[in-house]
Amino acid sequence: PEGGMPAFYKYVADNLKYPKQASRMGVEGRVFVQFVVDKDGGLNDIKVLKGIGAGCDEEAMRVIKESPKWKPGK
């Protein structure tokens, strides 16, 4: 990602909103997301590989979809 992984982790921390449903249900854990960086740096083919439900999977996908562009590989 532009700015390296520390910048990406900061972006995620600043933009992730814990779903109210997950909070009410006491759901905690990690959501594993897969995506492809296309040649212009955009992210596409975003998929949840391992989710935890309660709105967390959808929130993870939203944050990834809205993330800044990445540097594409060569």
C-alpha angles and dihedrals in degrees: 000000000000106000093020131264095306089060091048092050089050090050090052093047092048095047106035113103113196107232115249091225091056091048092051092048094044092239114167134165145085130302114211113212129187125199143160124237107219125210094271092051097257121135120238141156088050112183136171107234097181121010138179100208128216091106095303094109092053092047092051090051091048092053092048093047091053096043122122118264121280130221105260120232121248 
